[in-house]
Amino acid sequence: MVVSVPLVSKKYLAEKIQHRIGSFIGIIVGANYFIWVALETIAGTFELNIHLPFQLCRVANMLIPLIMISKCDRVYQIIYFWGMSGVFQGLITPDITNDFPHFHFFRFWVGHNGMIIALVYATVVYGMRPKVESIKNAFIALNLFLLASVIVNLILDANYFWICGKPPMASLLDYLGPWPWYIIAAELVALVHFAVAYTPFYILDRKEN
């Protein structure tokens, strides 16, 4: 779906239908977090130190409709790098403890797979593309989000963005040293991921020139 949906839409569908499909993808991904919060609230299990949008994938999910419906390039330039690095890493080492057919299983995969599909769709169908200078902007935005998460963690005694401790399941952070050094190492890894995410476009630019 990551490749087939954008390619079929680009090649065979009218622009109006392309936008409707893109909007549908954006709504599904964007609603993912809010549906979860609504269900936790109804069940009486919502907790401020667990369910706020201070994990990277949650914020990225919430911003996806701005790309898919409004075609906001400024948001795309940041979320592309976040999604193709951090969210993609989440697909490799998912921080989920519930198996199929639990709701959290679907929530995780819609939020992460849907994010990748949306970004590929926006790139292929809408013709949006990342800029090399956006690597810096995405990294600055990432650190501003990190700072906000630190403040929230201190206030709520939480562990958003895995700043105060590593996730309970296996992850890339397990290989980056003890706390707090893995946070610094993760910053360097993020930059490498951003560069890798931009590499296909760098190659295309070199070929065109």
N, C-alpha and C positions, 0 to 999 in steps of 0.2 A: 504493500500500500504506500509505503514511503516514496517509492519511485513511480509506480504504475498510475496512481491517482493523478499526480501532477502532470505526467506525460500525456495521458489520455485526455485530460482536460485541456491542456495546451494545444494538442494536435487536432482534436475533433469537436470541441465545444465552442459555442458562441461566447463572446465576452460577457454577456449578461448572465449566462448559465455558469461560467467560470466564477464570477463574483458571488453568485448564490451558493455555490459549493464551498468557496473559500469562507464565506460568512458563516455557513453551517459548521464548518470545522472550527472556526474561531469561537462560536457560541458554545459548542460542546466542550472545548478545552477550557474556555474562560469560566464556564459554569461549574467545572469539576470541583474546585475548592469550595465554592459557595454551597453546593449540594451537600458536601461532606459536613460543613459547619452547621447547616440547617438540620441535618440528621442527628448530629451530636447534641445540638441544642434541644431538639424534640425529645431525645432519649435522656436528657438531663445529665449528659456526660461531658459537656463542653467545659474545657479548662483553659484559662488564660495562658498558662505556662506551657501548653502543648499545641493548641489549635489556632493560634494567631498566624498571620501570613508572614512569618519571619524565617521561612526556609526559601531558598532561592527558587525552587521549582514552583512554589505556590505563587510567588509574585510574578514569575514569568508567565504562568498560566493566566493570571488575572489580566496581564497586559496584552496577551495574544489577540483578543478581539480588536484592539486598536490597529493591529497590523492587518488582520484578515478582513475586517469590515471597513475601517477608515483608511487603510493603506498608509499608515503613519510611518514614514521612513525613519524619523528620529528614534522611534521606539524599536523599529526593526534593527537598526544599526547596533543596538545594545543587546536585544534579546537574541539576535542571531548568534552572537558569540557565547552568551550565557547558555543558550539551548544546545548548541553544537559542541559544547565542552562539558559544563557541569551536569546538564540534564542527560547528555549521552553517557557520561560516567555513571549516572544513576541507573541506566539501563544495563550496564555491565555488572555493577555490584549494587543491586536494588536494596534500599533500606526498608524492606517490608517483611513483616513476620506472619502475614496471613496468606494462605494458599487459596487457589480456586476452589469454590465459587464465592468466597467472601467478598463483601463490598469493597474492602480496602485493596484487595487484589485488583479489581477493575479500576478503582480510583487511581491507583498508582500507574497502571499501564495506560490509561486514557490520558493522564496528566503528562506522562513522559513520551510515550509513542505519539500521542496527539500533537505534542509540542514539536517533535521532529517533522512530522507530516506537514504541519502548518508552515514551518519555516522553509521546508523544501518547496511547498506549494507556492508560497509568496515569492520565492526566488525564481522558480521555473515559470509559473503562470503569470504572476504580476510583473515580472521583470525586475524585481528589487534585488539589490546585491550589496554585500558589505564593502566598506571602504577601509583602506589600510589605516587611516587615521582613527577609525572607529575602534580599533583595538585599544588605543589609549583611553578613549571615552568609556568603553565597556569596562575596562579595568578600574577606572576611577569610580564608576557607578557601583561596581562590585564592592569596592572598599568602603564607599558610603553606606551601602547596605550592611556590610560587616560591622561598621561602627554603630549603626542603628540597632543591629541585633545584639551587640555587646551591652548597650544601654538597657534594652528590654530584658536581657538575661539578668542583669544586675538588679533591676527593679522587681522582677517576677520570680527570681531564683529558678530560671529556666535554662535550657540548653539549645536554643535555636541556632541553626546554622552549624551545629556541632562545635561550637566555640569553646564550651566549658568541659567537653569530654567527647571522646569518639563514639560513634553510633554503636549500639549493641551487636549489630550484625557486621559481617566482614565488609570492608570497604578499602578504598585506596589509602585512606588515612592511616590504616594499620601499618603501612610501609614507610610512613613519613616521620617516624620518630615519636617520642613522648610529648605530652602537653607541656608547654605551649608551642614547642618547636614545630609540631606538625602544621600549625596554622601558618607559620612563615613559609614552610616548605610548600604548603598548598597554594600559596600566592604565586610561587614560581611555577608550579605545575599548571596553574590557571593561565599564566602567560604563554606557556608552551602550547596548551590546548587552543588558546585563541589564535596563535600563529598557525597551528595545524589546520584549524577551521578556515583560515583565510587562504591557505596554500593553493587550493584549486583555482581560485580567482587570480592569484598571482601568476600561475602557470598560463591561464587563459590570456591575461594581459601581455605576457611575454610573447605568446604566439601571435597575438594580434599586432604587436609592434614589430 
